């Protein structure tokens, strides 16, 4: 790995809609966390994302992230992918190693939505 690779290396894996659909079928093997606000989460969410931890709240109180286990892969989603990408980086700094981000977030999801 070169210097530029090390500087710009991602500490998480982006998932496409098709990849997420496959992972959702293995629900017991992953943690699915929606980092949008409580209101966004209540309005609509991707079926299978049952845990909600508001990015704007935990970014000021990282202890809220203790609800996420370090020994189990975590899949993160937000509305467009920005907050979940930031959360991926925060989790990596906290010692999490198996982290996934839903590319494009809920707004680009073409699967089942729960309202």
N, C-alpha and C positions, 0 to 999 in steps of 0.2 A: 504494500500500500504506500503510495507516494504522499508527500506533504499535503497536496491539495485534497487528495482523497480523505486523509485524516481530518482536515479542517472542515470539510463539507459532508462528512459521513452522517447518514441518518441513523438514529438510535432506535428506529422503529420501522415497521413494514407498512406501506400503503396497500389497502385492499380495494379491489374493484368490486362492483356490485355482484358479479358472478362468484368471486372468491368469498365474499361475505355470505352469500346464500349457502355455499358449501359449509362454511364454518358454523353458521347458525344451526345446521343439522346436527352438530356435535356440541350442543349447548352445554352439556355437563362438563366438557373439557375446557371451557373458557369462561371469563368474566366479561359481561357486556355492560359498558358504562356509558351513559349519555351525559355529557358535560354541559348541556344547555341549561337555561333557567328552568325553574319549577313550572312556570307558566308555559314555556315552549314545550316542555316534556308532557304536560297534561293535554295540550292542544293536539299533538300528534307525535308518534314515535315509531321507530322501526320495531316490528314485532320481535321480541326476544331481548330487547334492551330494557330490562326491568329495574336496573339500578340507575338512579339519577344523583349526581353530585355536581352542583352548580359551580362552574368555573370561576365566576366572579366572587363567590364566597370562599372557595377553597384556596384561591390564589392569595388570599389574605390570611388563611388559616390552614396550613398544609396538613395539620393533624386530621382533617376531615378525610384525607386520602388513605388513612389507616384502614378504612373499610375495604380497600382493595388488597387482596392477598398477593404477596410477592412470588409465591411458588406456583402460581397458575397464570397462564397467558391472559392478557387483558386486551379487549377490543374497545376502542374509544370512538365516539361519534359526537358531532355537534351539528349545527345547521349547515355550514358550508365547508368545514374541515379546518378552519383556522384555530379555533379554541382547542379542538382535539389534537391538532399538531403540537400546539404549545403544551398541552397536558402530557403528550408523549415525551417531550423533552424534560419536563419536570419530573415525571416518573423515572426516567432514566437516571437523572441526577440523584434520585432517592434510592437507587439500587435495583429498580425493576429491570428485567432483561428481556422478557418476551412480550413486546408491545406492538399493537396493531392500530392503525388509523384508517377510518373509513373515508376514502378519497371522495371529496365533494359533499360529504355529509348527508343529512336527511333530505336536503333540497334536491339532490341528484339521485336519490334512491329510487329504484324502479320495482321494488318488491312490496311485500305486505306492510301496510301502515296500520297501527293501532291508534284509535282516537278515543 
